[in-house]
């Protein structure tokens, strides 16, 4: 009798609104408890269930409950860690980031636009371009500029208007301050101006563009 009642109860569990959209072949902890109670309520008083069997079923219920709670705790932890990581990334704003870039690409004789961070106000300066053979092929004179990320365009041509060969050209910059001291600017190093998240990945705003956080070689405190 108990088996038929349990079978009926099991079938009813599979057709309740609570299980819509879930795998009806899998019992959750509440279903398991309901079946255990039905089994106990409908047992034959003259031949009650074996105590060991009841303890085993109770143990299974406890294990199922613990597993459910553990899964929920892990989900909560994952969400918390993800949120914490995003907040930690935001604290990078204002710090300096090195992208590891040292050169600009020249292709098809087209001008090259690039950003260069100046760590202080300058009175004058020079940006040089060096081929992958180590030859200085061109130099760009710059006038007074304010501290910060500045934008430049290199034509990529010699004095006769002939385009240099396609390839990567190392960028180096030196300058003089209004006070008469000299300094250098490191290409590929910028202050982080903002942080955004695209498809769950953090991106840093440096100069006129955004780069994935994974592209950062080093992040450090510096005067920006």
Secondary structure, 3 states (H helix, E strand, C coil): CHHHHHHHHHHHHCCCHHHCCCCCCCCCHHHHHHHHHHHHHCCCHHHCCCHHHHHHHHHHHHHHHHHHHHHHHHHHHHHHHHHHHHHHHHCCCCCEEECCCCEEEECCCCCEEEEEEECCCECEEEEEEECCCCCEEEEEEECCECCEEEEEEECCECCCCCECCCEEEEEEEEEECCCCCEEEECCCEEECCEEEEECCEEEEEECCEEEEHHHCCEEECCCC
